[in-house]
Amino acid sequence: MAKLILSMDGLVLKEITLVKERMSIGRKPNNDIQIDNLAISGHHAVITCITNDAFLEDLNSTNGTYLNGQ
């Protein structure tokens, strides 16, 4: 099962197992993955898992979305 590793400055902050086909990420509490940080938009991004692949989509967030440092 896929997992998301949230890190900052090389320090792992959180590891989240992707248990649903579609998981939302954002600062607001109604997201599947809530990240309480002002750099994160209220509804920032979504991860969609299809078979063995996971796709990250930015939801027009203010600061953009980085994956593997890019």
trRosetta pair geometry for C-beta under 8 A, 3 or more apart (Angstrom, degrees):
i j d omega theta_ij theta_ji phi_ij phi_ji
1 17 5.7 37 119 -165 125 105
1 18 6.7 -166 167 61 91 73
1 19 7.2 20 -176 -93 140 56
2 17 7.7 132 90 -159 45 57
2 18 4.5 -11 86 38 94 127
2 49 5.9 -168 33 -113 135 126
2 54 4.8 150 -178 -46 170 136
3 15 5.7 20 161 -179 131 91
3 16 6.1 165 -164 83 81 42
3 17 4.8 -44 -101 -101 97 50
3 18 6.1 -164 -98 -5 34 81
4 15 7.3 163 83 -157 51 46
4 16 4.5 -10 57 61 99 100
4 18 6.2 92 -21 -56 93 98
4 33 6.9 -12 65 -112 152 163
4 47 6.8 -132 -68 -48 128 165
5 12 6.0 -53 -173 -133 103 105
5 14 7.7 173 -154 90 43 50
5 15 5.3 -12 -106 -107 73 78
5 16 7.9 -171 -76 24 30 68
6 12 7.4 101 77 -162 52 61
6 13 4.8 -60 107 65 97 103
6 14 4.4 11 47 55 117 91
6 15 7.6 -153 21 -73 74 32
6 16 7.0 44 -15 -4 106 107
6 35 6.9 -172 -139 -105 152 123
7 10 6.7 -14 168 -153 122 8
7 11 6.1 165 -158 79 83 38
7 12 5.0 -45 -96 -99 97 48
7 13 6.1 168 -107 4 33 83
8 11 5.9 -25 68 58 66 90
8 13 5.9 36 8 -35 98 125
12 15 6.8 6 177 -50 122 91
16 33 5.6 50 -171 -113 173 122
18 23 5.9 -133 -140 1 85 144
18 47 6.1 -94 -123 115 131 137
18 49 5.5 138 137 -51 132 139
18 54 6.4 104 50 -112 175 135
19 23 7.8 91 47 -73 62 130
20 23 5.2 127 63 -67 105 89
20 32 6.5 -117 36 -132 137 153
20 49 7.6 143 102 28 41 118
21 48 6.7 9 155 -155 71 68
21 49 5.5 -127 -142 60 44 85
21 50 7.5 56 -156 -77 94 56
22 46 6.2 -2 -170 -180 91 115
22 47 7.3 165 -151 85 44 51
22 48 5.1 -7 -103 -106 79 76
22 49 7.6 -149 -65 21 38 72
23 32 4.1 -110 -156 82 81 152
23 33 5.9 59 156 -15 114 105
23 46 6.9 160 81 -158 41 66
23 47 5.0 -9 58 57 93 98
23 49 7.9 33 1 -11 100 104
24 30 8.0 -2 85 117 142 71
24 31 4.4 -121 109 -142 100 81
24 32 5.0 122 45 10 67 91
24 33 7.0 -166 95 30 46 75
24 43 6.5 -39 -173 -146 123 87
24 45 7.7 160 -158 90 54 42
24 46 5.2 -31 -103 -103 61 85
25 31 5.9 74 -142 -180 12 137
25 32 7.3 -48 -67 61 50 84
25 33 4.6 -18 -106 72 76 111
25 35 6.6 21 -175 -3 90 115
25 40 7.6 -98 147 -159 90 123
25 44 5.2 -62 106 67 86 105
25 45 4.6 -6 57 63 115 84
25 46 6.8 -170 14 -84 81 32
25 47 6.9 63 -25 -14 114 95
26 31 4.2 173 45 -65 87 148
26 33 7.8 109 17 81 47 69
26 34 7.0 -30 80 -118 54 57
26 35 7.1 -140 139 35 10 86
26 40 6.1 163 -152 155 43 106
26 41 6.0 -55 -135 94 98 66
26 42 5.3 29 172 144 127 30
26 43 4.5 -51 -77 -106 160 28
26 44 4.3 165 -97 1 73 84
26 45 7.4 166 -62 25 77 53
26 59 7.9 -38 -74 46 119 137
27 31 7.6 88 39 2 20 140
27 34 6.9 60 -159 -161 21 77
27 35 6.2 -62 -88 76 57 67
27 36 6.4 94 -146 -112 79 39
27 37 6.8 -126 -101 51 104 50
27 38 7.6 52 -109 -103 150 28
27 40 4.5 148 -56 98 95 101
27 41 6.5 -147 4 114 107 19
27 42 5.3 -67 56 -102 96 40
27 44 7.1 91 -14 -35 76 113
28 31 5.8 114 73 -19 74 98
28 34 7.2 -108 88 -121 31 101
28 42 4.4 42 -30 -165 111 84
28 43 6.5 -23 26 -56 122 70
29 34 5.7 7 -116 -103 44 148
31 34 5.1 140 65 -79 104 67
31 43 6.8 172 -81 -112 110 65
31 44 7.9 14 -109 22 155 88
35 40 4.6 131 89 -48 112 172
35 44 7.6 -32 44 15 119 150
36 40 7.9 -110 -113 47 3 131
37 40 4.8 81 69 2 88 106
39 63 5.3 -25 -174 13 79 171
40 44 5.0 -61 -169 -62 81 148
40 61 7.6 -51 -158 -152 48 135
40 63 7.6 -77 -86 42 28 127
41 44 4.2 143 52 -88 88 74
41 59 7.2 -141 85 77 138 99
41 61 4.1 -153 -1 -135 134 88
41 62 5.4 143 -77 7 108 88
41 63 7.2 -172 -37 21 91 85
43 59 5.4 -61 127 98 89 154
44 58 7.4 -54 162 -145 65 68
44 59 6.2 130 138 41 17 104
44 61 4.5 35 -146 -94 70 134
44 65 6.8 129 158 -84 98 106
45 56 6.0 7 171 -174 131 88
45 57 6.2 163 -161 84 79 47
45 58 5.1 -43 -102 -107 98 44
45 59 5.7 -167 -93 -2 33 88
45 61 6.5 -42 -50 -32 81 131
45 65 4.9 82 -74 -98 140 147
46 56 7.7 162 84 -152 42 47
46 57 5.2 -12 59 59 87 100
46 59 6.3 77 -12 -52 92 113
47 54 5.7 -2 -175 -176 106 106
47 55 7.0 155 -156 77 55 45
47 56 5.5 -20 -101 -98 77 68
47 57 7.8 176 -84 19 30 72
48 54 7.2 159 81 -156 41 56
48 55 4.8 -16 59 59 92 99
48 57 7.0 27 -3 -3 106 114
49 53 7.2 165 -152 89 54 47
49 54 4.9 -21 -99 -101 76 80
49 55 7.8 -176 -78 19 31 69
50 53 5.4 -14 67 65 81 96
50 54 8.0 161 23 -89 61 33
50 55 7.2 14 10 -3 104 111
56 65 6.5 -158 151 139 119 141
56 67 5.4 161 51 -78 156 138
58 61 5.5 -98 -169 12 97 100
58 64 6.4 -27 -132 -153 153 50
58 65 4.1 -160 -89 6 105 124
61 64 6.2 -171 80 -57 103 11
61 65 6.1 99 33 -47 137 88
66 69 6.3 -4 173 -138 117 12
66 70 6.4 152 -154 71 78 24
67 70 6.2 -34 67 63 66 78
